[in-house]
Amino acid sequence: NSVLIYNNKARFVFFYLIPRIIESPQAVIYDSSKLKSRVDSEILFYDECNKAYVHIGITYDENLSYYVPRTFLIEKITEKNDGLKYIKNQQNISVRKISKSLINN
């Protein structure tokens, strides 16, 4: 059994990890068919911290012509759950560089 956290409290608690994940991500090409999952992302960046795996799912936006964040998931590590549900058996990829830019309106 997986312990996936959808509640807002957990998202707020782990929100501070987003810059850390983006700066030096571990990543997989995400194939939801392997899990029959509702997660709609092409790539999952992830990191393990505080007895949980924190994931940022990204998807290519055809209109913008770049990847955008789509999903923020937290999966707790417990005695019965290794926290690897969304990254186990997925294709690992290396991310060499992520550029950040601010868009001024």
VENNORDA-V930360 format. One record per run of one state. SS is the DSSP state (H for helix, E for strand, C for the rest). FROM is the first residue (numbers start at 1). TO is the last residue. If there is no record, write none. Layout:
SS|FROM|TO ; SS|FROM|TO
//
This chain:
C|1|3 ; E|4|5 ; C|6|7 ; H|8|23 ; C|24|25 ; E|26|29 ; C|30|31 ; H|32|34 ; C|35|42 ; E|43|49 ; C|50|51 ; E|52|61 ; C|62|65 ; E|66|76 ; C|77|90 ; E|91|93 ; C|94|105
//
